C-alpha cells in the first residue's frame, strides 16, 4: 500500500481511506487511526465491540491485536467457594453411596465440575500423604 501511495503522491492513510470509500478495503490493512483505537480500547472492550466500531471482523481485530503485541488479561470475576472439612467428609460419603456428581452438585449448590475437581483434589492429597 505504501508503494501505491508514493506512486500516487498521497499518504498511505489517504489511499486506504479512498479504497474504503470504494469498498476496495483489504482486510489486512489498518489505518493509523484504527491501530490507535485498538491500542486504546483492546484491554477494556471486547474484540466484538471493537470490530463493530471499526466495521471489521472480530477475527481481524484479534489478529491485528496479536501482531501489535496486545493481549487481554483474564481476571476472575468471582471468588471460588472454599471447601470445609465437613463438606469434604460429606462429599466422600455421598460418592461412596454411588450418588453421581450432578446430584451431589445440586445438594451442595455447586457445579458438577466443581464436585469432580474436588474429588480429584482429595484423591491427590491422600496419595501425597501415603507416598
ABEGO torsion letter per residue (X at the ends): XAAAAAAAGBBAAAAAAAAAAAGABBAABBBAAAAAAAAAAAAABBAAAAAAAAGBBAAAAAAAAAAAGBBBBBBBABBBBBBBAAAAAAAAAAAAAGBBAAAAAAAAGBBAAAAAAAAAAAAAAAAAAAX
